[in-house]
Structures are given as structure tokens and as C-alpha cells.
């Protein structure tokens, strides 16, 4: 790397850089260049020392520049360890340098997630540009991790649908886009709305929730947009509306499908112009509000029936987020149960309680038509009524499916659907569980009882399928 005048702008590379190379002169030259650009530089003579510095440095190293070939532990080995620890991708940008690496090494480095790859002798300007981009990447990734940890406070689960939901929240939260959240009652739409707000740059401003279904239709305009004194009988003083209260922050319009058409027109106006007018007023008021709406109803069907404005739907539906029902993410039940047990014990002044595997299996085998809200209520009831730890007998009968004869672990035996003659005493729950058992059994047979492939084809986790098979009494060679 040729000697050149150092940059006088010491703010260009604000960050912590680790240079790992067994050649002292390379380390010294990179240190001079990077410190001249404002960086804080650490040095390592081999891969083992680099790993040790990465582990103990706090605040963390933000970019690693590393030689491919080093004694003890090579640069590629360090990269591989970082990728493994990061779940397949290093958690910091890694720039590899080499004087005699081949194409094979470069390809392997790329597959392991290397941020950049240079051959010696190094070009000073290219190194500076790459490090600058690496610092930006680290800052962006760090912000993403902070956002995910913040929104994970309430949204609990590790299933594929939940992880996909969290990723979507993180992406949309960092924008100013309007969001329409759909999902069944009790699935957690409000939690998602709050998470979007927490992931935004408005997180320190107001989050105002409006339950459109709970406000009488004749009052909703006054609630949303405020009113002037004397605007109507009983309006004794000026009142700011909730859009004004949310100025600079977020307003969450829950169950917007129940909003009166007159109020819908005024909401549309705010979305179009950022302006509103209080009931009985004549002055336009500007507001800066991010709108998040939610509904368990089909707004397009309501629009076709003339009950919802289609132009408002398209204004709200910039980024749709669907919250999956709990029955589609039953792999989250165990984590949710543990959380709700802790909450119920704490709120009711009780000692911590444990849940037996049999009780867990029973809870995971239920379809939860009331979703997470129903699960929380059931767990709180179990905690309050039980004398100690929670076993299968503490699970409500309607959840564990009763103990009818002819069942396997409380589930109905397989119903012969082909005959068309269903038992008159068959309940909807029994019918649904019989169909589910038949469907899972058939899919297992089709895939030669390969549980992993069957779970993948069903869109559920392998461990969850195992639990379902045990609970339903499904075994190879059986029904």
C-alpha cells in the first residue's frame, strides 16, 4: 500500500476496527491509514488472538479486516466460526485480504458471508471505501437487532410464522407507510400494531388506540376529530380529538370495519391531506400522524356491500400484515404458556408453578378458536384454581377433549367420512379432530411415514407433529 497523505477529515471512519494479520508491517500500515481516518484500531497476529479480541471487546468490534492465511487459526476458520455463531452469517462485516489465495478460497469466503475480499498489495482508497461501507452495514444490522429485541417483548414465539411476522414488523416499522393488520379476534393484532410503532422513529411519541367498535357511531367523529364548544348539546368546552392527541406519533384504529361511513370519509381526508376539522369548527388543523388500522372482517366484502369505502381501504392497505391464528403456530404454545404462567403467578401473588408434559401436550393439541386471548384466560384460570404445579387434570375438559370412550388420549377415534353416516352425537370439535387425524395419517402414509417430510408438507414444525401424533394416538401400522 503506497504512502499517501492521510485524510484530514477524522470523522470519516468513526468505529472500532480489528486488523488481524501475521505480517506486522501490514498491521502497522492499516493502523496508520485507518486511524488517520478517525477509526479506533485493534491488532491481532493470528486467528486465535482475533477471536479472543472479538470476544472481550466492549463496545464490540464493528469491522474485521483479516488475512486469509494465518498461523494457528486461519482467516477462513475465523470466518467460519463467526458464521456458525451468527446462525449462518457473521454478525460483523469481515473483509478478507490475501497475497496468495486462489479462486476456491474467494468462493468459500463469499459463501461464508465475507463482506469483501482484497488481494495484496492493498489499494488504500478501496480499503477505506470498503471499511466505510462495512461500518454502515454494522450500524444498520445493530439497529435491526435492537428493533427486534424491542418488539419481541410482547410477541412471543419461535415458530416459522411468528419469525416471519417479526421480520415483516421490523421492515415496515422503519418506514412511514400505513399498515392494515388483519387476523382473527384474539390473535394479537394490537400487539403487532404496538410493535410496528416501537420499531419506528416515532417510538417516543404517542401511541393512541381507538376501538372503533366500542364507540357509539354518533360519537366517533367527536372522539377522532374533536369538537368546538357548543358544537352540539353537551359540548360544554373545546375538546381535542384523538388524531390531534396522536400528532407526531401513531394512531391505531382497531376494528376499523365497524366505523361509520361518515367518519370513514373524514379519516380518508386526513390520510389524503393531513388536515382535519373539529366538529362544529371552521378551521383546518394540520396533523402528522402515522395510521395503523386493524380488523377481523373482510373489508373488500364490506366495500362490495356498501358498508366500507373502497378508496379508504386502498389508502390504508399500503402494507398488509396478516396475524396467523394460534392453530397455525401451535409450536409457540409452550413458550406462550410459560410466559402466561409467570404473569399469572406474579399478578396473583403466587409461587412459580410448573407445567407437566401431559398438560403441555393437551394444550398443544387444542385448536384455540379464541387464539392467544383464549390461551391466556385458560392459563390464568388453571393457575388460580390449581393447588400446586399444573398437570393434565388441571387443563379444562373442553380443552383436553373430555374422556369419551373410543378415543386415543382424549381424542375421538377416526370417523368414517366416506359412508356419509356420521354419529348424531358427534360434536363439531370431534368432527374437526377426526378430520385432522385422518388427514395427518394419510399424509404420513403418502410420505412413507417420514415425519420430517410430513411436517414440512403440512407447514408445521417436526417437534409439533410428533406431539400431535402422540396426542392423537397415531402410529405406524395403526389407523
N, C-alpha and C positions, 0 to 999 in steps of 0.2 A: 504494500500500500504506500504510494508516494507521499512524501511530506508536503502538506499544503497548509496555508494559513487556516487557523481554527475560526469557526463562526463566532461572531461577537454577540449573537442572539442566544443567550444562555437559557432561554425558555423553550427551545425547540424540542428537546428530548427530556422533559421532566419525567423521571421514572427510575425504577431500580432494575438494572441490567446485570445479569450474570454472564461473564465470559469464561468458558471452560475450554482450555486448550493446553496440551502438554508442551507447546513451544512458548517459552517465556516472552520472546520478542513479539509474537502475535498478540499475546495478552496485553503487553505494555502498549503496543500501538493502538489497539482497540480501546484501551482505557483512556489514552490521551485524546483520541478522536471523540469518544462518547462523553467524557467529562467536559471537553471543550464545548459540547452542545448542550450541557446542563444536566446530564444524567448522573445518577449515583451508581457506581460500578463496583461489582464484586468479582473476585477471581477464583478459579479452581484449576488445578493442574491435571486432574483426571476426572473420569465419570463418577467415581465413588465420592470424591470430595464435592462434586457438583450436587449430587443427591443429598449430601449432608447439609450443604448450604441452603438448598431449596427447602429442606425440612425444618430448619431452625430460624430462618429469616422471617421477621415480622416487623413491619408490614411485608407482605410477600414479594418475591421477585416477580417482575412484570413481563420481562422478555429474557429468554435464554439464547445466547449465541454459543455454539458448541462445535468443536471439531468432531468429525465422524470417527477418526481413528485415534484412540487414546488408550494408554495402559490401564490395567485393572478392569475398568468398566468402560466400554466404548460408547461413543456418542449415540449410536443406533440402539444400544442396550438401554441407555438412559431414556431415550425417546420411547422405547417400547414399554418401559416401566411406567413412565408418565401417562402413556396412552391407556395402559391397563388400569392405573389408579383413577383415571378420568372417565372410565366407562367406555373406552374406545377412542377417546380423543384427549390429547394433552389439555390441561386446564390453563396453560400459559402458552403464548406463541413461542415456538422453537425454531431458530434459524440455524441450519447446519452449514458448516464450511469444511472444505476438504481440498487437499492438494493432489490426491491420487485415488479418489473414489470413482467407481465405474457407474455405468448406467443402471446396473442392477441395484446398487446402493441408493441411488437417487429415487428409483421407483419404490423401493422399500420404504424410504423415508417419507415419501408422499403418502403411501398407504397408511403409514403410522400417524399421519396428521402433521407432518412438518410444515411450518408456516412459510419457509423459504429455504433455498439451497444455493450456496455460492461455491465457486471454485477459487482456489488461491492462484495468483495473488489477488487480494481483495480490492475491489473498487470502492473508494471511500464514500462517494456520493450514493452509490447503490446501497451500501450498508446503512447509511443514515436514513435513506428513504424507507428501507425495509424495517428498521427499528422503529421509526416513527409510526408506520402502519401497524406494527405489532403492538405498540403501546395503545393505539386507538382500539385495536381489537380486544386487548385485555380489558380496557375500560368499559367497552360495550358488553363483554361477557360478564364482567363483575356486576355491572348494573342489572343484567339479566338475572344473575344468581340472587341478588338482593331482592329483586321483584318477586322471584319465585318463592323465596323464603317468607316474604311478607304475605303473599296471597295464600300460602299453604297453612297459615294459622287457622283457618276455618274449613278449608276444603280438604278433607281427609280421604286418603285412598292411594293405592299404588297400582290399580288395575289399568289396563291399556286405555279404556275410555276416559278414565279420570286424568291420566297423564296427558292425553290428547286435549282434554278440556283445559288443563292448566297451561299447556303450550299456547292454546288459542287465546286465553285470557291475557297471557304475558304479551303476546304480539299486539293485540288490539288495545291493550291498556296504555301502551306507549304512544298511541295516536290520539287524534281528536275526533275520530269517527263515532257516529251514533251506532248504538248496538241494540238489537232486538233479541231478547232472550226468550226461548220457548222451552217448554217442558211441562210435565205433569205436575199437579199440585203436590207440594211436599218434597219435590226433587232437589230444591236448593237454589232456586233462581235468584233470590235476594242475596245469598252468599256470593253467587257469581257476580252480581251487579256491584257489590261492595268490593270484591276482588279486582274488578276492572278499574274501579275508582282508585283503589290503593296502588295499582300498578301504573297510574297516570301521574303527570306532573301537577295534578290538582289534588293530590292526596292530603295536603294540609288545609285545603278549603272544605267547605260544607258538603256533606252527602245528605241530601234531603229525600226521604222516602215518601211517596204518595200512594196509598192504596185506593185506586180508582173505584174498586168495587164496594168500598166501605163508606164512601162519601155520597150523601144523597145527591141525585142529579141536579136538583135546583140549587145546590150549594157549591158544586165542584168548580164553577168558574170563579166564584169569590175566593175559594181556597187556593186555586192555582195562580190567579192573576191579581188578587186583592180587590179592595173596593174603597171608594171615597166615602167620607162621612155623608150620611143622608142618601146614599145611593138606593137604599130600599129600607123598608120598615125594620127597625132593629139595628141598622148600621149607625151606631152612635159615634163612631170615630173611624179615622182612616186606618186601614189595615193593609199591610204589605202581603202580597201573595207569595206562594212557595217558590215560584220562579225567581222572584226578587231575592228571597232568602238564600237561594242556591247560587246567586250571582258569583261568578268566579270559580264555582265548584261543579257538582254533578247533581242532577235531579233524576230520581228513579221512579218512573211511572209504572207501578206494579198493577197487573191485571188491566192493562190499557184497553182490552177488548170490551170492558164494561163501561167505558167512558161515553158520555152523551155526545151526540153528533155536534151540538153547538160548541161544546168545549173542544172537540176534536178540531174544528175549524180554527179556533184561536191558538191551539197548540201548533197547528200547521203554520200559522202566521209567524209565530215565534221562531220556528225552525227555519223559515224562509228568510226572515229579515232581522232576527234578533231583537225585535221590538214587541212590546205588549202594551195594553191599555187596561187600567183598573176598571172594574165595574162602576159605572157612573162617572167615569173620568173622561177627559178630553185630551190629555197629554200623553204622548208616546214615551215610553220608558225603555231604554236600551239595556239588555242583559247579556252576559256572556256565560252561558250555561251549557254543559255537556248533557245530552239527554240519553238515558238508558231506559228502555221500556221492556216489559215482560208480560207474557200471557200464557195461559194453558189452553187457549182457544185457537182455532184456525182463523186467522184474520182475513185470509183471502176468501174463505167461505162466508165470513161475516160481511165482507165487502160486496160479494155477489148478491147477498140478501139485502143490501142497502143499509146494513147496521154499522158499517165501518167505512171510513173514507179510504179509497184505494190510493189517492195521492198522499195521504198521511202514512199509509203502510209503506210505500216506496221511499218516503223520506226517513222513516225510522229504520228500515231494513237495510241499512248500509252494510253492516257486518252482522249476520245472523249467528247466534250461538245457541246450540241445542244442548240442554242438560239431559243426559241419559237417565232413564228411571233406574232405581236401585236394582231391579231384577236383571238389568243388563250389565251391572258391575257388582255382582254378588261377591267377587273377590275382595271387595272393600269392606264387607260386612264385619269381619273380625276386627279390623282396625277401628271402624266406627263404634262397634260395641265396646271395645276397650276404652275409647275416648268418652263415650256416654256414661259408662260405669264410673269412671273417675269424676266426671262432672256431677253425677247424681250423688255420689258419696260425699263429695266436697260440699255441695249445696245443702245437703240434708244432715250434715254433721256426723256422718257415719265413717267407720273404719273402712279401709280399702277392701274390696271384695274381688274374688277371682271367679272365672267362668270355666266350667268343666268342658272338655272336648265334646261330650254328648250334647250339651246345651248349645255350644257353638255350631255343631252340625245341624241341629234343629233350626237355629236362626238362619243359617245359610241355605237351608232347603225351602224356605218360605219365599213367596213371590213378592211380598211387600207392596201391595197395591197403593198404600199410603206413603210409600217411599221413605226417605230419611226421616221425615217428621214422625211417621208411624213407628219406625225403629226406635227413635229416641224416647217416645212415650212408653213403648213396651219395656225398654231397658230401665227407665226410671221406676215404672211400676214394679218390675222384678226386684230392683234394689231395695225399694221401700218395704215390700211385703216379705222378703226372704229373711231368715234368721241368721244366715251366715253366707258362705260362698254360694254361687249360683249354679245349680245343677239343672238337668233336663226337666225335672219336676217343677222347677220354677218358671219354665217357659210356658206362657199361656196356651191353653188347649187349642185355641183357634190358630195359633202359630205352628205348633208342632203337629197338627193334623189329627189329634184325637188318637184313640187306640182301638179303632174298629177291627173286627175280625177279618181275616183275609188280607191283611196289609203286611208290608215289609217295613219294619221300623216306623210304623205310624203312617205310611203312605198306602194309598189304595192299590190293590192288585191291578194288573193290566186289564183294562176294559176292552172287550172285543168290539171295536168300532165298525168292523166290516159287516156285522149282522144287522146293524141299524136298530137293534133292540137293546136300548140302554135301561139299566135298572131304574125304576121310578123313584127310588130313594136317593139316587146319585145327585150330589150337590155340584155346583159349578166348580168349586175348588177341587173336588175329587176328579171331576172330568178333566180339568186342566192338568192336574198332576199325572193322571193316567196317560194323557196325550204326550206330555213331556217325557215320561218314562219310555213310552213306545218309540218316540222319535229318537231319543238318545240310544236306545238299544239297537234300533235299525241302523243308525249311523255307525255305531261301533262294529256291527256285523259287516257293513259295506267296506269298512277300512280294516278288516281282519283284526279287530279288537286292539288296534294301535291307539292307545289313549292320547298320545301327543298329537297325532294327526287328527284324531276326532275332535280334540279340544280346539285345535286351530280351525277346523272346518265349522265348528259351532260358534267361533268367535269368543271363547271363554278361556280362562287360564287352566293349565293342566291340573294344578292342585285343586281347583274348584270342581273340575269334572270328577276327580277322584272322590271328593266329598259327596257330590251328588250321587255317584254310583253306590257309595256305601249307604247313604241315607235311603235310597230307593231300592236297595237290595238287588242291584244289577250286577250280575257276574257272568263270566263266560260260561256258556252251556246252559244258562238259565233262560227265563222268558225274555 
